[in-house]
Every structure is written in structure tokens, then in C-alpha cells.
Amino acid sequence: MVPGTSMEIPDVTIDFSYGESFTESGPQAYERLILDARTRRTELAQAMKIDLTDTTASKINKTLVKGRREIGTPAVGMVLTMVIVTDEENAYDSIKAAEEASREHPSRTLVVIRRVARTPRDRTNSRLDAEVRVGSDAGTGETVVLRTYGEVSEHADSVVLPLLLPDAPVVVWWPVDSPEVPVKDPLGALAQRRITDMYAVENPLGALEARVASYAPGDTDLAWTRLTPWRSMLAAALDQARTKVTSAAVESEAENPSAELLARWLEARLKVPVERVVTAGPVVTAVRLGTKSGEIVIDRPEGPLATLSLPGQPSRTLALKVRSTSELIAEELRRLDADEMYAVALRGEGAKSGKETPSHV
């Protein structure tokens, strides 16, 4: 625009030199080819999903090898095989939790989803579909989602067995609908660690009694894993108090399996009766230990913070949040030997009289 009071737009000459404006030269043809290959490899690593319909375990294994080669990811870094037995409704959350846990424990995750046959014809139609995920879509390992139909659902162990990592531990997790005796389940029999969750059943305290009867070394439950911060704080509080506990109470919402396990554990370890007190929750809200010097109290009515009170000492605020499922699974994968304290918590008072927990081996 020409300066002045009137609007006038004339043509002008622009002097532009590419070499003077940009001192760096662009990549040559071979350099560009390498950059494009790197970009493509990154894209593959971010999203490598392969769907297989009416397939076999052999084809799935070949697809895993091919996928790893394409993105340059070896299998040697994986330390275990995680088998998740679930349904379509809970599959997404379960896979997400396992993939997050795999960042701490690189693993091959096999997700078994038994599809329900709705007609006689469907029941005779045996089929296996698979979705193979390699790269960042599978955490730091690889994930295979197995959907079984018809008779294949009754023999899921024959599909899973060829897909297990060689010479590596096996963990089986049932987010919902766990078997009555996990160690006798065909998939559970393959595992060194079997994880159930009493929070996922309609009658959690009834499920707890079933776990007492069916316990075998290697069994554990996320209702017990949720108590790890509580148990650590109680142990630290007792170390500081250095006094004998004469009474105890656990406060929680009604029918909470973690609260019942905690009460049984305290009965077995402290050799005192533990009162169960029902509150509005959520989950476990407080533990009170009576001593001659006064009460030891850990109180968490709500939120991520708790208050620790010791006789003769000022109260302290401590972090005691409700942990995510992925954090619980990651904790369980840190140790794969028998959880003896879980067995003690199941027995409760039985530990005092020397009664043994039934073991289905």
C-alpha cells in the first residue's frame, strides 16, 4: 500500500535469494530415504496391530515373530507371560492395566475372551480369532487377544500353552468370574501365580470363605494386595510404640473383603480379637489398636491422606491413597513365590490354633 491518505496498491519487485535466506542445505536423496525409513519404523512401533480370523496358535506365533522383526523389538527382554481370563465387558480395562504394569515388568500378555454361544449352531462352530499387538500399543512387551468360540473355549489351555514364553514364569489373572479352585483350572494349572479379585463378585465374604477352602501356594487376591500400605503403616506404628496390643478394631464399609482379611491378619499376628466396625466407607476407613498407654489409630475417612495417632505423640498426616489396578498388578508381579502372609490372613484365628489351610496341589 502506498503511504498517504488514499488507498492504492501498486506492483513492486521483491528481491529474494534462497541461498542467502537459508544457509543450511536440505537432505540429499539417500539421506531422505533413511529419514523416511526411520519415520516409518517409528510409526510401526507406535501402532502395530494385526487381526487374524479363524487362526491357530502356530500362525499367531509366526505373526509375533514377523511383527517383532518389522519394528526391531526382540523377545529376550520379556520376563514373564501374563494370562488374563476375562469377558468383553472387562477386557479393555484389564488390558490397559496389564500394559501399564508391563512398563515395570516387560511381558507377553495373552488375553483369553471366551465368547458365549447363543445358539446350538454357534456351540458347534469352533473358531479362534486373534488380535496381535506389538510395540507401544502393547506396553513394553506384546499382547495377543484371543477370542475363542465353541469347543475351543473349553480347551483354552491348548491354545495358550504354545504361546507361553519359554523358560519364563506364568501368571494367570481373573479380573472377573474366577474359578472356585484356581489351581485346578486348566489355565491356572499352568501358572506359578494365580490372581483373583474378591471385589468383582456379588458376595465377597462368601468368596473369601471359598478361597480359604481352595487355597494353594501361588494363590493371591487383589483384595489382599490393596492392604499393603495399611500393613506397612501398622508395622511402622507398632515399631514406634513398642507396647503390647490388647485390643483391635477395623472400620470399613459393609462386606468389604480387604477389611475382613486385615482383621484376620491382625488376629493371627497380634493374638487378640479384632472387632469389625461398619462405616459409610469407602473401603477400609480406620484401624484402632488398644494398648495400656492409649490407642494407636490410623484414620482415613476419605481421600488420599490418613492421620496416624500414637500415644504421647502429635498426630501426623500420611499418604494412603486407593491404588489403581495397574499398580496392584505391578506389585503382584514383583514376587512370584508363595504369599505366606496371604495364607495367614485367610486362616485368621486358625493360625493361633495350628490349623492348616487346605491346600489343593
C-alpha positions as a printed NumPy array, in Angstrom:
array([[  0.   ,   0.   ,   0.   ],
       [  1.333,   3.431,  -0.99 ],
       [  1.707,   5.824,   2.003],
       [ -0.816,   8.652,   2.029],
       [ -4.498,   9.425,   2.561],
       [ -5.766,   7.394,  -0.399],
       [ -5.706,   3.601,  -0.755],
       [ -3.503,   2.498,  -3.636],
       [ -1.871,  -0.937,  -4.082],
       [  0.894,  -0.861,  -6.712],
       [  3.053,  -3.692,  -8.099],
       [  6.539,  -3.897,  -6.522],
       [  9.646,  -6.028,  -7.121],
       [ 10.694,  -8.42 ,  -4.342],
       [ 14.355,  -9.389,  -4.212],
       [ 14.527, -12.897,  -2.635],
       [ 17.613, -15.149,  -2.549],
       [ 17.044, -18.701,  -1.221],
       [ 20.758, -19.28 ,  -0.64 ],
       [ 21.136, -16.071,   1.373],
       [ 17.949, -16.637,   3.4  ],
       [ 18.589, -20.328,   4.226],
       [ 22.173, -21.271,   4.959],
       [ 21.507, -24.994,   5.616],
       [ 21.083, -27.305,   2.634],
       [ 18.302, -29.914,   2.516],
       [ 18.952, -33.671,   2.707],
       [ 20.187, -35.482,  -0.352],
       [ 18.122, -38.282,  -1.892],
       [ 19.808, -41.083,   0.119],
       [ 19.572, -39.09 ,   3.36 ],
       [ 15.858, -38.512,   2.743],
       [ 15.367, -42.245,   2.178],
       [ 16.961, -43.032,   5.563],
       [ 14.834, -40.388,   7.321],
       [ 11.667, -41.77 ,   5.721],
       [ 12.604, -45.298,   6.842],
       [ 13.163, -44.097,  10.418],
       [  9.821, -42.311,  10.426],
       [  8.073, -45.416,   9.106],
       [  9.729, -47.575,  11.773],
       [  8.562, -45.183,  14.497],
       [  5.01 , -45.323,  13.132],
       [  5.107, -49.125,  13.131],
       [  6.403, -49.182,  16.701],
       [  3.594, -46.907,  17.79 ],
       [  0.784, -48.89 ,  16.18 ],
       [  1.418, -52.487,  15.148],
       [ -1.881, -54.376,  15.223],
       [ -2.616, -57.485,  13.191],
       [ -6.012, -59.192,  13.127],
       [ -6.206, -62.942,  12.478],
       [ -9.542, -64.67 ,  11.846],
       [-10.122, -68.41 ,  12.245],
       [ -6.467, -68.884,  13.099],
       [ -4.188, -71.225,  15.04 ],
       [ -1.524, -70.883,  17.727],
       [  1.153, -71.614,  15.12 ],
       [  0.022, -68.728,  12.905],
       [ -0.117, -66.422,  15.922],
       [  3.478, -67.276,  16.838],
       [  4.634, -66.584,  13.28 ],
       [  2.808, -63.244,  13.327],
       [  4.514, -62.292,  16.605],
       [  7.939, -63.061,  15.138],
       [  7.14 , -61.097,  11.976],
       [  5.851, -58.126,  13.975],
       [  8.94 , -58.015,  16.181],
       [ 11.212, -58.126,  13.138],
       [  9.397, -55.267,  11.427],
       [  9.714, -52.928,  14.404],
       [ 13.061, -54.284,  15.622],
       [ 11.84 , -55.427,  19.043],
       [ 13.394, -58.632,  20.453],
       [ 11.55 , -61.035,  22.769],
       [ 14.552, -61.606,  25.016],
       [ 13.687, -58.632,  27.254],
       [ 10.377, -60.087,  28.411],
       [ 10.469, -61.685,  31.848],
       [  7.116, -63.489,  32.123],
       [  3.831, -64.428,  30.465],
       [  0.672, -62.822,  31.835],
       [ -2.56 , -64.661,  31.001],
       [ -5.75 , -62.64 ,  31.537],
       [ -9.03 , -64.573,  31.506],
       [-11.9  , -62.126,  31.155],
       [-15.005, -61.164,  29.163],
       [-15.615, -58.487,  26.54 ],
       [-17.044, -56.051,  29.087],
       [-13.916, -56.02 ,  31.241],
       [-11.314, -56.695,  28.545],
       [-10.374, -53.059,  27.816],
       [ -9.68 , -52.099,  31.445],
       [ -7.824, -55.362,  32.109],
       [ -5.576, -54.972,  29.053],
       [ -4.845, -51.346,  29.919],
       [ -3.871, -52.294,  33.487],
       [ -1.609, -55.116,  32.255],
       [  0.074, -52.888,  29.668],
       [  0.79 , -50.227,  32.291],
       [  2.189, -52.874,  34.647],
       [  4.371, -54.221,  31.811],
       [  6.376, -50.987,  31.827],
       [  7.845, -52.258,  35.094],
       [  7.657, -55.952,  34.158],
       [  8.056, -56.464,  30.359],
       [  5.836, -59.397,  29.483],
       [  3.863, -61.22 ,  26.855],
       [  0.189, -60.721,  27.673],
       [ -2.312, -63.318,  26.475],
       [ -5.934, -62.228,  26.878],
       [ -8.448, -65.08 ,  26.736],
       [-12.027, -63.999,  25.991],
       [-14.499, -66.859,  25.825],
       [-17.327, -65.832,  23.535],
       [-20.741, -67.037,  24.64 ],
       [-22.56 , -69.28 ,  22.158],
       [-26.177, -68.17 ,  21.851],
       [-27.493, -70.936,  19.595],
       [-26.826, -74.694,  19.161],
       [-25.229, -73.908,  15.823],
       [-22.817, -71.448,  17.459],
       [-21.817, -74.067,  20.02 ],
       [-20.664, -76.41 ,  17.262],
       [-18.799, -73.662,  15.408],
       [-15.299, -73.843,  16.906],
       [-13.066, -70.943,  16.   ],
       [-10.155, -68.902,  17.268],
       [ -9.73 , -65.235,  16.385],
       [ -6.704, -63.226,  17.487],
       [ -5.534, -59.644,  17.625],
       [ -1.753, -59.28 ,  17.84 ],
       [ -0.3  , -56.068,  19.248],
       [  3.433, -55.376,  19.174],
       [  5.254, -52.161,  20.041],
       [  3.985, -49.281,  22.146],
       [  0.399, -50.485,  21.706],
       [  1.38 , -53.411,  23.949],
       [  3.238, -51.532,  26.679],
       [  6.856, -52.698,  26.742],
       [  6.018, -56.245,  25.671],
       [  3.475, -57.738,  23.324],
       [ -0.223, -58.511,  23.647],
       [ -2.345, -61.193,  21.987],
       [ -6.119, -61.001,  22.407],
       [ -7.602, -64.478,  21.886],
       [-11.337, -64.825,  21.26 ],
       [-12.476, -68.425,  21.486],
       [-15.711, -69.851,  20.104],
       [-17.445, -73.201,  20.562],
       [-15.375, -76.135,  21.78 ],
       [-12.182, -74.071,  21.653],
       [-13.46 , -72.201,  24.711],
       [-13.495, -75.464,  26.669],
       [ -9.841, -76.118,  25.829],
       [ -8.315, -72.635,  26.032],
       [ -5.227, -74.083,  27.713],
       [ -4.332, -75.938,  24.49 ],
       [ -4.337, -72.582,  22.676],
       [ -2.394, -70.722,  25.375],
       [  0.289, -73.357,  26.009],
       [  2.141, -72.952,  22.636],
       [  2.137, -69.155,  23.108],
       [  3.872, -69.101,  26.51 ],
       [  7.375, -67.647,  26.623],
       [  9.881, -70.484,  27.035],
       [ 11.544, -70.857,  30.457],
       [  9.637, -67.893,  31.899],
       [  7.155, -67.697,  34.804],
       [  3.444, -67.697,  34.051],
       [  0.894, -65.548,  35.895],
       [ -2.854, -66.007,  35.408],
       [ -5.232, -63.209,  36.386],
       [ -9.026, -63.445,  36.506],
       [-10.418, -59.873,  36.771],
       [-13.927, -61.389,  36.982],
       [-15.517, -64.859,  37.137],
       [-12.581, -66.652,  38.733],
       [-12.842, -70.457,  39.145],
       [-13.771, -71.992,  42.505],
       [-10.388, -73.715,  42.758],
       [ -7.876, -71.652,  40.714],
       [ -5.064, -74.224,  40.895],
       [ -7.331, -76.915,  39.372],
       [ -8.426, -74.706,  36.48 ],
       [ -6.689, -75.803,  33.238],
       [ -5.184, -72.343,  32.788],
       [ -4.444, -71.925,  36.491],
       [ -2.507, -75.192,  36.449],
       [ -0.02 , -73.595,  34.014],
       [  0.822, -70.739,  36.377],
       [  3.208, -70.102,  39.237],
       [  0.982, -67.205,  40.37 ],
       [ -2.82 , -67.076,  40.27 ],
       [ -4.52 , -63.715,  40.903],
       [ -8.217, -63.312,  41.702],
       [-10.251, -60.33 ,  42.917],
       [-12.972, -60.667,  45.544],
       [-14.08 , -57.097,  44.804],
       [-15.506, -58.366,  41.497],
       [-18.007, -60.866,  42.957],
       [-21.533, -60.372,  44.256],
       [-20.833, -61.993,  47.634],
       [-17.226, -61.086,  48.541],
       [-17.229, -62.592,  52.037],
       [-18.656, -65.836,  50.663],
       [-15.874, -65.805,  48.059],
       [-13.356, -65.298,  50.863],
       [-14.524, -68.467,  52.598],
       [-14.247, -70.311,  49.286],
       [-10.655, -69.066,  48.968],
       [ -9.885, -70.494,  52.423],
       [-11.049, -73.921,  51.284],
       [ -9.337, -73.808,  47.891],
       [ -6.044, -72.114,  48.78 ],
       [ -2.854, -73.462,  47.22 ],
       [  0.655, -71.927,  47.283],
       [  0.782, -69.381,  44.464],
       [ -2.774, -68.1  ,  45.022],
       [ -3.36 , -64.46 ,  45.897],
       [ -6.135, -61.886,  45.63 ],
       [ -6.15 , -58.169,  44.843],
       [ -8.294, -57.622,  47.955],
       [ -5.149, -58.592,  49.891],
       [ -2.791, -56.568,  47.68 ],
       [ -4.834, -53.428,  48.379],
       [ -3.827, -53.743,  52.04 ],
       [ -0.054, -53.41 ,  51.553],
       [  0.086, -49.685,  52.515],
       [ -2.109, -50.347,  55.581],
       [  0.059, -53.252,  56.711],
       [  3.25 , -51.226,  56.23 ],
       [  1.904, -48.316,  58.276],
       [  0.655, -50.578,  61.052],
       [  4.019, -52.334,  61.257],
       [  5.844, -48.976,  61.413],
       [  3.437, -47.662,  64.076],
       [  3.951, -50.725,  66.277],
       [  7.722, -50.418,  65.91 ],
       [  7.496, -46.866,  67.248],
       [  5.014, -47.592,  70.037],
       [  6.915, -50.605,  71.436],
       [  3.968, -51.755,  73.536],
       [  1.688, -54.781,  73.703],
       [ -1.62 , -54.56 ,  71.849],
       [ -4.6  , -55.632,  73.978],
       [ -7.492, -54.972,  71.575],
       [ -8.092, -54.056,  67.952],
       [-10.813, -52.829,  65.612],
       [-11.057, -52.493,  61.824],
       [-13.535, -49.966,  60.432],
       [-14.814, -50.248,  56.869],
       [-17.804, -50.318,  54.599],
       [-20.014, -53.378,  54.91 ],
       [-18.987, -56.665,  53.254],
       [-15.504, -55.409,  52.398],
       [-13.149, -58.367,  51.786],
       [ -9.986, -56.319,  52.365],
       [-11.24 , -55.301,  55.811],
       [-12.002, -58.916,  56.703],
       [ -8.559, -60.06 ,  55.538],
       [ -6.937, -57.258,  57.529],
       [ -8.89 , -58.22 ,  60.649],
       [ -7.905, -61.879,  60.291],
       [ -4.269, -60.937,  59.732],
       [ -4.249, -58.805,  62.887],
       [ -5.875, -61.623,  64.874],
       [ -3.223, -64.063,  63.718],
       [ -0.245, -61.73 ,  64.287],
       [ -1.31 , -59.893,  67.458],
       [ -3.164, -62.802,  69.106],
       [ -6.076, -60.545,  70.089],
       [ -9.745, -60.497,  68.991],
       [-10.466, -57.879,  66.338],
       [-13.771, -56.037,  66.236],
       [-15.336, -55.365,  62.821],
       [-16.973, -51.91 ,  62.731],
       [-19.185, -50.929,  59.775],
       [-18.85 , -47.35 ,  58.5  ],
       [-20.003, -45.47 ,  55.415],
       [-16.658, -46.213,  53.759],
       [-15.198, -46.035,  51.224],
       [-13.299, -49.325,  51.71 ],
       [-11.201, -49.508,  54.914],
       [-11.515, -46.244,  56.847],
       [ -9.654, -46.84 ,  60.129],
       [ -7.704, -49.293,  62.29 ],
       [ -7.582, -48.882,  66.075],
       [ -5.154, -50.791,  68.289],
       [ -5.663, -50.582,  72.037],
       [ -2.615, -50.541,  74.356],
       [ -2.027, -49.747,  78.043],
       [ -0.623, -46.372,  77.002],
       [ -3.557, -45.455,  74.753],
       [ -4.858, -46.071,  71.251],
       [ -2.803, -46.377,  68.08 ],
       [ -5.052, -45.1  ,  65.296],
       [ -4.727, -44.885,  61.529],
       [ -7.758, -42.971,  60.276],
       [ -8.599, -42.403,  56.603],
       [-12.256, -41.371,  56.324],
       [-11.854, -40.377,  52.656],
       [ -9.342, -39.104,  50.125],
       [ -5.644, -39.983,  49.707],
       [ -4.482, -38.871,  53.179],
       [ -4.607, -40.635,  56.55 ],
       [ -3.911, -39.499,  60.102],
       [ -1.604, -41.546,  62.337],
       [ -2.049, -41.085,  66.09 ],
       [  0.338, -42.635,  68.642],
       [  0.065, -42.375,  72.441],
       [  2.012, -39.372,  73.735],
       [  2.898, -38.106,  70.255],
       [  1.379, -35.463,  67.973],
       [ -0.773, -36.736,  65.106],
       [  0.812, -36.994,  61.672],
       [ -0.639, -36.896,  58.161],
       [  0.438, -39.697,  55.841],
       [ -0.244, -40.569,  52.203],
       [ -2.609, -43.536,  51.925],
       [ -4.31 , -43.405,  48.545],
       [ -6.506, -46.029,  46.888],
       [ -4.202, -47.515,  44.256],
       [ -5.091, -48.283,  40.639],
       [ -5.436, -51.813,  39.288],
       [ -2.214, -51.467,  37.286],
       [ -0.31 , -50.593,  40.482],
       [ -1.771, -53.648,  42.215],
       [ -0.815, -55.955,  39.334],
       [  2.697, -54.467,  39.188],
       [  3.132, -55.211,  42.896],
       [  1.998, -58.816,  42.453],
       [  4.493, -59.331,  39.637],
       [  7.416, -58.272,  41.835],
       [  7.349, -61.613,  43.623],
       [  6.13 , -64.894,  42.232],
       [  6.751, -67.197,  45.185],
       [  4.023, -68.298,  47.604],
       [  2.444, -65.408,  49.524],
       [  2.617, -66.823,  53.051],
       [  1.055, -63.757,  54.673],
       [ -1.984, -64.092,  52.414],
       [ -2.351, -67.669,  53.649],
       [ -2.104, -66.414,  57.244],
       [ -4.777, -63.782,  56.552],
       [ -7.096, -66.399,  55.072],
       [ -6.687, -68.619,  58.138],
       [ -7.128, -65.794,  60.615],
       [ -7.631, -67.283,  64.07 ],
       [ -6.794, -70.726,  62.67 ],
       [ -3.148, -69.684,  62.719],
       [ -3.262, -69.478,  66.509],
       [ -4.564, -72.988,  66.997],
       [ -2.193, -74.531,  64.477],
       [ -4.908, -75.443,  61.956],
       [ -3.605, -75.775,  58.438],
       [ -5.143, -74.071,  55.439],
       [ -6.413, -76.708,  52.982],
       [ -4.084, -76.971,  50.018],
       [ -5.234, -78.302,  46.636],
       [ -1.951, -79.212,  44.982]])
